[in-house]
């Protein structure tokens, strides 16, 4: 844990504004550039019930890939593939909740289901040999030397792990409202070690831990693997693309980059990690504290507003309703944001704004409240200035998505781009 803690308002804006990559890459991940797959071989593995399953995998069984994160069938560090097994029979996890009596019991306890990603959501890990030179100081600040006991070296895995600020309080409070699951694309050994750090007394997860070793599809996640009822389940994850079947259950988390290796693995350049900057998220107004407030509202609305309808209520709809309050009463026009001849309504930023409750338009009129632009010199941008409308850059929408509240517009100014000659 670093000793210098940055001001929370500076974190919220500077962190979001610092990414020199497209918003879609930052928010939803970019797995391009990892197509140099290693040769494929067949081998047999044993699942956690002792069953032998034939799978296809790269020859890194002979030369192991030791990286932590997978995306779309390949390692985000070295590009080696990890293909889904064929003739797969789902593992019969003893925590599966398809039983109606268990669902009813959980509702009687006023609890829903909450599925939690690990990396970049609850924590950040790096291989020890991937530490940057200006992160080496962390080796003297682990375990006993860490003021908050949130920085660990796991020698048997060869990794250093930093827990996200507020994570213990988050889990403690969330446990009162949800039955919680870990669901990660890391391997099972890694998942179990992370669970010990997050839940040393085994109060929150018990055996409810899913890794890539347990999944039929290792390029995506789904609540069907857990047999969690979709209408009663919420998901926290930093990557939307991996939840294609359950987007309506998902709350997208701002990625936690404590170590620089995470930037390199995802292809981000010229980015400084929190460790390099010797600062961290604000514990009480950072990402997890923000999302805990969101989850508390959703839980309250689900169980305590017209409680006679709890048995037929859908958590996805409650989530959607709360999300639409963020930018309600905002009418947005975009300028110099979309490529030419691109259908504006198909752009991800347009869709995010609508999900947050804004009305989007291509036409200027007196009802427009905001112009979102990358160039302060466009006709629409100048119109906004003349008409005393809000002129903001696209990160304003991104910040609203992560922080679940409308942001102060003056924190997201728009520069005038120089004219091309």
C-alpha positions in Angstrom: 0.0 0.0 0.0 1.4 3.4 -0.9 1.7 6.0 1.7 0.7 8.9 -0.5 -3.1 8.9 -1.1 -4.4 11.1 -3.8 -7.3 13.4 -3.4 -10.5 11.6 -4.3 -11.8 14.2 -6.7 -8.4 14.2 -8.5 -8.5 10.4 -8.8 -12.0 10.4 -10.3 -11.2 12.9 -13.0 -7.5 12.5 -13.6 -7.6 8.7 -13.7 -10.5 8.7 -16.2 -9.0 11.5 -18.4 -5.6 10.0 -18.5 -6.2 7.1 -20.9 -4.8 7.8 -24.4 -7.0 5.1 -25.9 -10.4 4.9 -27.4 -13.2 4.9 -24.9 -14.5 1.6 -26.2 -11.0 0.1 -25.5 -10.9 1.4 -22.0 -14.4 0.5 -21.0 -15.0 -2.7 -22.8 -11.6 -4.1 -23.6 -9.7 -4.6 -26.8 -8.3 -8.0 -27.5 -6.8 -7.2 -30.8 -3.2 -7.9 -31.4 -3.1 -11.4 -29.9 -3.6 -13.6 -32.9 -0.3 -15.4 -33.1 -1.6 -18.6 -31.7 0.7 -21.5 -30.7 0.3 -24.9 -32.3 -2.7 -27.0 -31.1 -2.3 -30.4 -29.4 -4.8 -32.7 -27.7 -4.5 -33.8 -24.1 -6.6 -35.0 -21.3 -7.3 -33.1 -18.0 -9.2 -34.0 -14.9 -11.9 -31.7 -13.6 -12.6 -31.1 -9.9 -14.8 -34.2 -9.7 -12.1 -36.4 -10.9 -13.6 -36.9 -14.4 -11.2 -37.0 -17.3 -12.2 -34.6 -20.1 -10.5 -34.4 -23.5 -9.7 -30.8 -24.4 -7.9 -28.8 -27.0 -5.2 -26.6 -25.8 -1.9 -25.0 -27.0 1.4 -26.7 -26.4 2.1 -24.5 -23.5 1.5 -27.6 -21.4 5.1 -28.2 -22.3 6.1 -24.6 -22.0 3.5 -23.2 -19.6 1.9 -19.8 -20.0 2.2 -18.3 -16.5 0.2 -15.1 -17.2 -3.0 -14.4 -15.3 -5.6 -13.0 -17.7 -7.3 -14.5 -20.6 -9.6 -12.9 -23.2 -11.3 -14.4 -26.3 -9.5 -17.7 -26.0 -6.0 -16.3 -25.7 -3.6 -15.0 -23.1 -3.5 -11.2 -22.9 0.3 -11.3 -22.4 1.7 -13.8 -24.9 -1.3 -14.7 -27.2 -1.3 -18.4 -26.5 -4.7 -20.0 -27.0 -6.8 -21.8 -24.5 -9.6 -23.4 -26.4 -12.9 -24.6 -24.9 -13.3 -28.3 -24.2 -15.4 -30.4 -26.5 -17.8 -33.1 -25.4 -18.0 -31.0 -22.3 -20.3 -32.0 -19.4 -21.0 -29.2 -17.0 -19.4 -29.7 -13.6 -21.9 -30.5 -10.9 -21.0 -27.7 -8.5 -22.5 -28.3 -5.1 -23.4 -24.6 -4.8 -25.7 -24.3 -7.8 -28.9 -22.6 -6.9 -31.4 -23.9 -9.4 -33.4 -25.4 -6.6 -36.6 -23.3 -6.1 -36.7 -23.9 -2.4 -33.2 -22.4 -2.1 -34.2 -19.4 -4.2 -37.3 -18.9 -2.0 -35.2 -19.1 1.1 -32.8 -16.5 -0.2 -35.6 -14.1 -1.0 -37.0 -14.6 2.5 -33.6 -13.5 3.7 -33.9 -10.4 1.5 -30.9 -11.4 -0.6 -30.1 -11.5 -4.3 -27.2 -13.1 -6.1 -24.0 -11.1 -6.8 -21.3 -12.4 -9.2 -17.8 -10.8 -8.8 -14.9 -10.7 -11.2 -11.4 -10.6 -9.6 -8.8 -8.9 -11.8 -9.2 -5.2 -12.2 -12.5 -5.4 -10.3 -11.7 -6.4 -6.7 -7.9 -6.5 -7.0 -4.9 -6.3 -9.3 -2.1 -8.9 -9.7 1.2 -8.9 -11.6 3.9 -11.4 -12.0 6.9 -10.5 -9.9 9.2 -10.5 -13.0 6.8 -8.0 -14.6 7.2 -5.3 -12.0 8.5 -2.0 -13.5 11.7 -0.6 -12.1 9.8 2.1 -10.3 7.5 -0.5 -8.7 10.3 -2.5 -7.1 9.9 -0.6 -3.9 6.6 -2.5 -3.3 8.6 -5.6 -2.4 9.4 -4.0 0.9 5.8 -3.0 1.6 4.0 -6.4 1.5 2.1 -8.2 4.2 3.4 -6.9 7.6 4.9 -3.8 6.0 1.7 -2.7 4.3 -0.2 -0.2 6.4 -3.6 -1.7 5.3 -2.4 -5.3 4.9 -3.6 -5.2 1.3 -0.4 -5.9 -0.7 0.8 -9.5 -0.9 3.5 -11.6 -2.5 2.4 -15.2 -3.3 5.7 -17.0 -3.9 4.2 -20.2 -5.1 2.4 -18.4 -7.8 5.2 -15.9 -8.5 2.8 -13.0 -8.3 2.2 -9.8 -6.3 -1.4 -8.9 -5.6 -2.9 -5.6 -4.5 -6.4 -5.5 -3.1 -8.6 -2.6 -4.2 -9.2 0.0 -1.5 -12.5 -0.6 0.4 -12.7 -4.2 -0.8 -13.1 -5.7 2.7 -15.8 -3.3 3.8 -17.5 -3.8 0.4 -17.6 -7.6 0.9 -18.8 -7.2 4.5 -21.7 -5.0 3.5 -22.6 -6.7 0.2 -22.8 -10.0 2.1 -25.8 -8.7 4.0 -27.7 -8.1 0.7 -26.3 -10.8 -1.6 -25.1 -14.4 -1.9 -21.8 -13.8 -3.6 -19.8 -15.7 -6.1 -16.3 -15.3 -7.6 -16.1 -15.8 -11.3 -12.7 -15.3 -13.0 -10.9 -16.2 -16.2 -7.8 -16.9 -14.1 -7.0 -20.6 -13.4 -8.4 -22.4 -10.3 -5.2 -22.3 -8.2 -5.1 -18.5 -8.7 -8.8 -18.1 -7.9 -8.5 -20.0 -4.7 -5.5 -18.0 -3.5 -7.3 -14.7 -4.3 -10.3 -15.9 -2.4 -8.1 -16.5 0.7 -6.9 -12.9 0.5 -10.4 -11.5 0.1 -12.1 -13.8 2.4 -9.6 -15.2 4.9 -12.4 -16.5 7.3 -14.3 -18.0 4.4 -17.4 -16.1 5.4 -18.5 -14.8 2.0 -17.8 -17.3 -0.8 -17.4 -20.8 0.8 -17.1 -23.0 -2.4 -18.8 -20.5 -4.7 -15.7 -19.9 -6.8 -15.6 -20.4 -10.6 -12.4 -20.3 -12.7 -11.6 -20.8 -16.3 -10.8 -24.4 -15.5 -14.5 -24.9 -14.6 -16.1 -23.3 -17.6 -17.2 -24.7 -21.0 -16.5 -21.5 -22.7 -13.3 -19.6 -21.8 -13.9 -16.6 -24.0 -17.1 -15.6 -22.3 -18.9 -15.8 -19.0 -22.6 -16.6 -18.3 -24.9 -17.0 -15.3 -26.0 -20.3 -16.8 -22.7 -21.8 -15.6 -23.7 -21.0 -12.1 -27.4 -21.6 -12.7 -28.1 -18.4 -11.0 -31.6 -17.2 -11.9 -31.0 -14.3 -14.3 -33.9 -12.2 -12.8 -32.2 -12.3 -9.4 -28.6 -11.9 -10.3 -26.2 -9.0 -10.7 -22.7 -9.0 -12.0 -19.6 -6.8 -11.3 -17.0 -7.0 -14.0 -14.6 -4.6 -15.8 -15.2 -6.2 -19.2 -18.6 -6.0 -20.9 -17.7 -8.0 -24.0 -17.3 -11.2 -22.0 -20.9 -11.1 -20.7 -22.7 -11.3 -24.1 -25.6 -13.3 -22.7 -26.1 -11.3 -19.5 -25.4 -7.6 -20.4 -28.6 -6.6 -18.6 -27.2 -8.1 -15.3 -23.9 -6.3 -15.6 -22.5 -3.3 -13.8 -19.3 -2.3 -15.6 -16.5 -1.5 -13.2 -13.7 1.1 -13.9 -10.5 -1.0 -14.2 -8.1 -1.0 -11.3 -4.6 -0.6 -12.7 -2.4 -0.7 -9.6 0.5 -2.3 -11.6 1.9 -1.2 -14.9 1.9 -4.7 -16.4 -1.9 -4.5 -16.8 -1.5 -1.5 -19.2 1.1 -3.4 -21.2 -1.0 -6.6 -21.4 -4.0 -4.6 -22.8 -1.9 -2.6 -25.2 -2.1 0.8 -23.5 0.9 3.0 -24.0 2.3 6.0 -22.0 0.2 5.2 -19.0 1.4 5.3 -15.4 0.1 2.8 -12.9 -1.1 3.9 -9.4 2.0 2.2 -7.9 4.3 4.2 -10.2 2.4 7.4 -9.2 2.7 6.3 -5.5 -1.0 6.8 -4.9 -4.2 4.8 -4.8 -8.0 5.1 -5.1 -9.8 6.9 -2.3 -11.0 4.3 0.0 -14.4 5.8 0.8 -15.2 7.5 -2.5 -13.5 5.2 -4.9 -15.0 2.6 -7.3 -16.0 0.0 -4.8 -17.5 2.5 -2.4 -19.5 4.0 -5.3 -20.8 0.7 -6.5 -21.7 -0.4 -2.9 -24.0 2.6 -2.8 -25.5 1.6 -6.2 -26.1 -2.0 -5.0 -27.7 -0.7 -1.8 -30.2 1.3 -3.8 -31.0 -1.6 -6.1 -31.4 -3.9 -3.1 -33.7 -1.4 -1.4 -35.8 -0.9 -4.5 -36.2 -4.6 -5.1 -37.3 -5.6 -1.6 -38.8 -2.5 0.0 -40.8 -0.7 -2.8 -44.1 -2.4 -3.1 -42.8 -5.5 -1.3 -45.9 -7.5 -2.3 -44.4 -7.8 -5.8 -41.0 -9.2 -4.8 -41.8 -12.7 -6.0 -42.3 -11.4 -9.6 -39.7 -8.6 -9.6 -36.7 -8.6 -11.9 -33.4 -7.3 -10.6 -32.4 -6.4 -14.2 -35.3 -4.0 -14.5 -34.5 -2.4 -11.1 -30.8 -2.0 -12.3 -32.0 -0.5 -15.6 -34.3 1.9 -13.8 -31.6 3.1 -11.4 -29.1 3.5 -14.3 -31.5 5.7 -16.2 -31.5 8.2 -13.4 -27.9 9.2 -14.0 -28.3 11.5 -17.0 -32.1 12.0 -17.0 -33.2 15.4 -18.2 -30.1 15.6 -20.4 -30.5 15.9 -24.2 -27.2 15.3 -26.0 -25.9 16.1 -29.5 -22.5 14.8 -30.5 -19.9 16.6 -32.6 -16.6 15.3 -34.1 -17.1 12.0 -32.1 -18.3 9.5 -34.7 -16.6 8.7 -38.0 -18.2 10.2 -41.1 -21.1 8.1 -42.6 -21.4 6.2 -39.3 -24.9 5.6 -38.0 -24.8 7.7 -34.8 -27.4 5.6 -33.0 -25.2 2.5 -33.4 -22.2 4.1 -31.7 -21.4 2.8 -28.2 -21.2 6.3 -26.7 -24.7 7.0 -27.9 -26.0 3.8 -26.5 -24.3 4.4 -23.1 -25.8 7.9 -22.9 -29.3 6.4 -23.5 -28.7 3.6 -21.0 -27.9 6.4 -18.5 -31.3 8.1 -19.3 -30.2 10.8 -21.7 -32.0 11.6 -24.9 -29.6 11.7 -27.9 -30.2 13.6 -31.1 -28.4 14.6 -34.3 -30.2 17.9 -34.5 -29.7 21.1 -32.6 -32.6 22.8 -31.0 -33.4 24.8 -27.8 -34.1 21.6 -25.8 -30.5 20.4 -26.2 -28.6 20.6 -22.9 -25.2 19.2 -23.8 -22.9 19.0 -26.9 -20.4 16.2 -26.5 -17.4 17.0 -28.7 -13.7 16.3 -29.3 -13.2 19.7 -31.0 -14.3 23.1 -29.6 -14.1 24.6 -33.0 -16.9 22.7 -34.7 -20.2 24.5 -35.7 -22.1 22.5 -33.0 -19.5 23.3 -30.3 -19.6 27.0 -31.1 -23.4 26.9 -31.0 -23.2 25.4 -27.5 -20.9 28.2 -26.3 -23.1 30.9 -27.9 -26.2 29.4 -26.4 -24.8 28.8 -22.9 -25.2 25.1 -23.3 -22.9 22.6 -21.7 -19.9 21.7 -24.0 -18.1 18.6 -22.7 -15.7 15.9 -24.0 -16.7 12.3 -24.4 -15.1 11.3 -21.1 -18.0 13.0 -19.3 -20.2 10.2 -20.4 -17.6 7.6 -19.4 -17.3 9.1 -16.0 -21.0 9.1 -15.5 -21.1 5.4 -16.4 -18.5 4.4 -13.8 -19.4 6.8 -11.1 -23.2 6.5 -11.4 -23.9 10.2 -11.2 -23.8 13.2 -13.4 -20.4 14.8 -13.3 -19.6 18.5 -13.1 -19.3 19.6 -16.7 -16.4 22.0 -16.2 -14.2 19.0 -15.3 -14.4 17.9 -18.9 -13.5 20.8 -21.1 -13.2 20.6 -24.9 -10.1 22.0 -26.6 -10.2 23.6 -30.0 -8.3 21.5 -32.5 -5.9 23.2 -34.8 -6.9 23.6 -38.4 -5.3 21.3 -40.9 -3.4 22.9 -43.8 
